[in-house]
Amino acid sequence: MAFDLFLRDGFEKVTLDDLAAAAGVSRSTLLRYFGSKEEAVLSVFDTHGEQVADAVRGRPSDEDDWTALRRGLDAVMENYRRDPARALRTTRLVLETPALCARQLEKQRGWWPALTSALAERTDPAQPVTLAISVKAAAALDCLNIALDHWTAADGHVDLVDLLDEAFAALNPR
């Protein structure tokens, strides 16, 4: 419901009072659940970091890190496959709204520790997070963001999974 308001009226024009009225709750209740307008949109992404980390952790220990990261991101790709039109509208709203884009990048930065730990743990639970593992995890998230940028610019007319594969291939250390 909030998402539809943002699409119709624009993120900047929708107030917290508008969101609360649309949800049939008080402003204080809305703020208790979301804390801000940005969170009302971006809360759908809250579980993605752990989903990706769990998927990476579950990859075979003999698989190279880069492949494990790419396959781990399939957990997020499933959300785009389920409803590509809605995913495109959501992604466009986030990318075209500076406050949302900045907050989404901040949230995604929060995924990074779980992702680096998962990558280290999948081959050896005692392995510390190395610089190389940190760089790989950060690069994987950047590949996701770049693929999303290209997918949105193409208005969803190219396959997002193919774009993600292409982004990963561009950095493949082989």
C-alpha positions as CSV (number, residue, x, y, z in Angstrom):
1,M,0.0,0.0,0.0
2,A,2.8,2.4,0.9
3,F,4.6,1.5,-2.2
4,D,1.6,2.4,-4.3
5,L,1.4,5.8,-2.7
6,F,5.1,6.4,-3.5
7,L,4.6,5.4,-7.1
8,R,1.5,7.5,-7.5
9,D,2.6,10.7,-5.7
10,G,6.4,10.4,-5.5
11,F,8.5,9.5,-2.5
12,E,9.2,13.1,-1.5
13,K,5.5,14.1,-1.5
14,V,4.2,11.3,0.6
15,T,4.2,12.1,4.3
16,L,4.3,9.8,7.3
17,D,0.7,10.8,8.0
18,D,-0.3,9.7,4.4
19,L,1.4,6.3,5.0
20,A,-0.3,5.9,8.4
21,A,-3.7,6.8,6.9
22,A,-3.2,4.4,4.0
23,A,-2.3,1.6,6.4
24,G,-5.1,2.4,8.8
25,V,-2.8,3.0,11.7
26,S,-1.6,6.0,13.7
27,R,1.6,7.8,12.9
28,S,3.2,6.5,16.1
29,T,2.3,2.9,15.2
30,L,3.8,3.3,11.8
31,L,6.9,4.7,13.3
32,R,7.1,1.9,15.8
33,Y,7.2,-0.6,12.9
34,F,9.2,1.3,10.3
35,G,10.9,4.3,11.9
36,S,10.9,6.3,8.7
37,K,9.5,6.6,5.2
38,E,12.7,5.0,3.9
39,E,12.2,1.9,6.0
40,A,8.6,1.6,4.8
41,V,10.0,0.9,1.4
42,L,13.3,-0.8,2.2
43,S,12.1,-3.2,4.9
44,V,11.4,-5.7,2.1
45,F,15.2,-6.1,1.7
46,D,15.9,-6.7,5.4
47,T,16.2,-10.4,5.1
48,H,18.2,-10.5,1.9
49,G,21.6,-10.2,3.6
50,E,21.1,-13.3,5.8
51,Q,19.5,-15.2,2.9
52,V,22.5,-14.7,0.8
53,A,24.9,-15.5,3.7
54,D,23.0,-18.7,4.4
55,A,23.1,-19.7,0.8
56,V,26.8,-19.0,0.6
57,R,27.4,-21.0,3.8
58,G,25.5,-23.9,2.3
59,R,27.6,-24.1,-0.9
60,P,30.0,-27.0,-1.3
61,S,33.3,-26.4,0.5
62,D,35.3,-27.4,-2.6
63,E,33.6,-24.8,-4.7
64,D,35.6,-21.7,-5.4
65,D,34.6,-18.5,-3.5
66,W,33.6,-16.6,-6.5
67,T,31.2,-19.3,-7.7
68,A,29.8,-19.7,-4.1
69,L,29.1,-15.9,-4.0
70,R,27.4,-15.9,-7.4
71,R,25.2,-18.9,-6.5
72,G,24.5,-17.4,-3.1
73,L,23.0,-14.4,-4.8
74,D,20.4,-16.6,-6.4
75,A,18.6,-16.3,-3.1
76,V,18.0,-12.7,-3.9
77,M,17.3,-13.3,-7.6
78,E,14.3,-15.4,-6.6
79,N,12.6,-12.3,-5.3
80,Y,13.0,-10.7,-8.7
81,R,11.8,-13.8,-10.6
82,R,8.6,-14.1,-8.5
83,D,7.2,-10.7,-9.6
84,P,9.6,-9.0,-12.1
85,A,7.2,-6.1,-12.8
86,R,6.9,-5.2,-9.1
87,A,10.6,-5.7,-8.6
88,L,11.4,-3.4,-11.4
89,R,9.1,-0.7,-10.0
90,T,10.7,-1.1,-6.6
91,T,14.2,-1.0,-7.9
92,R,13.5,2.0,-10.0
93,L,11.9,3.8,-7.0
94,V,15.0,3.1,-4.9
95,L,17.5,4.0,-7.6
96,E,15.7,7.2,-8.6
97,T,15.2,8.5,-5.0
98,P,18.4,9.7,-3.5
99,A,17.3,9.1,0.1
100,L,16.2,5.5,-0.7
101,C,19.3,4.8,-2.7
102,A,21.6,6.0,0.0
103,R,19.8,4.1,2.7
104,Q,19.7,0.9,0.6
105,L,23.4,1.1,0.1
106,E,23.8,1.6,3.9
107,K,21.6,-1.5,4.5
108,Q,23.5,-3.5,2.0
109,R,26.8,-2.5,3.7
110,G,25.3,-4.2,6.7
111,W,25.0,-7.5,4.8
112,W,28.8,-7.5,4.2
113,P,29.9,-8.8,7.6
114,A,27.5,-11.8,7.4
115,L,28.6,-12.5,3.9
116,T,32.3,-12.4,4.7
117,S,31.8,-14.7,7.7
118,A,29.8,-17.1,5.6
119,L,32.4,-17.2,2.9
120,A,35.2,-17.9,5.4
121,E,33.2,-20.4,7.4
122,R,32.1,-22.6,4.5
123,T,35.6,-24.0,4.0
124,D,36.9,-23.9,7.5
125,P,34.7,-22.7,10.5
126,A,37.9,-21.5,12.3
127,Q,39.2,-19.5,9.3
128,P,39.4,-15.8,10.0
129,V,38.0,-13.3,7.6
130,T,40.9,-12.3,5.4
131,L,41.3,-9.2,3.2
132,A,40.8,-11.4,0.1
133,I,37.5,-12.7,1.4
134,S,36.4,-9.2,2.3
135,V,37.2,-7.9,-1.2
136,K,35.4,-10.8,-2.8
137,A,32.2,-10.2,-0.8
138,A,32.3,-6.5,-1.5
139,A,32.8,-7.1,-5.2
140,A,29.9,-9.6,-5.3
141,L,27.6,-7.0,-3.8
142,D,28.9,-4.4,-6.4
143,C,28.2,-6.9,-9.2
144,L,24.6,-7.2,-7.9
145,N,24.2,-3.4,-7.8
146,I,25.6,-2.9,-11.3
147,A,23.4,-5.7,-12.7
148,L,20.4,-4.0,-11.1
149,D,21.4,-0.7,-12.6
150,H,21.6,-2.2,-16.1
151,W,18.4,-4.1,-15.7
152,T,16.6,-1.0,-14.6
153,A,18.0,1.1,-17.4
154,A,16.9,-1.6,-19.9
155,D,13.4,-1.4,-18.3
156,G,13.6,-5.0,-17.4
157,H,13.9,-6.1,-21.0
158,V,17.1,-8.0,-20.3
159,D,17.4,-11.0,-18.0
160,L,18.6,-9.9,-14.6
161,V,20.3,-13.3,-13.9
162,D,22.2,-13.0,-17.2
163,L,23.3,-9.5,-16.2
164,L,24.5,-10.8,-12.8
165,D,26.4,-13.6,-14.5
166,E,28.0,-11.2,-16.9
167,A,29.0,-8.9,-14.1
168,F,30.6,-11.8,-12.2
169,A,32.3,-13.0,-15.4
170,A,33.9,-9.6,-15.8
171,L,35.7,-10.1,-12.5
172,N,36.3,-13.8,-12.7
173,P,39.9,-14.4,-11.5
174,R,40.3,-17.4,-13.8
